[in-house]
Amino acid sequence: MILIFKYIFPKRYVGLTLWPLIILKDGSLKKDAILINHERIHLKQQVELLILPFYLLYIMEWLIGLCYYGNFVEAYRNISFEKEAYQNEWNLNYLKERPRWHFLKYVF
């Protein structure tokens, strides 16, 4: 399910996935197939980890990255879940081909 809620986003961000929702900053973004694919990759990751552990690992990776890089954006870009989503968002068939637990490839 896709919801539009523009008031929760910092200026650089346009989408957020909170199981089972994809939340977008603007209704026109529903037509952005790449963004929607990116967010659907996160939905798949969340299901694989039974939702709550996904969020715990996501926050833990971000905090470790923040200590390591000293930069919010750099820490975010180096979260394994984000690496997988960004590197595969252009492949609209990715979720059909994606092996289970594939985000682990991006951890190390």
Secondary structure, DSSP 8 states (H G I E B T S, - for coil): -EEE-GGG--TT--EEEETTEEEESSGGGGG-HHHHHHHHHHHHHHHHTTSHHHHHHHHHHHHHHHHHHS-HHHHHHTSHHHHHHHHHTT-TTHHHH--TTGGGGGT-
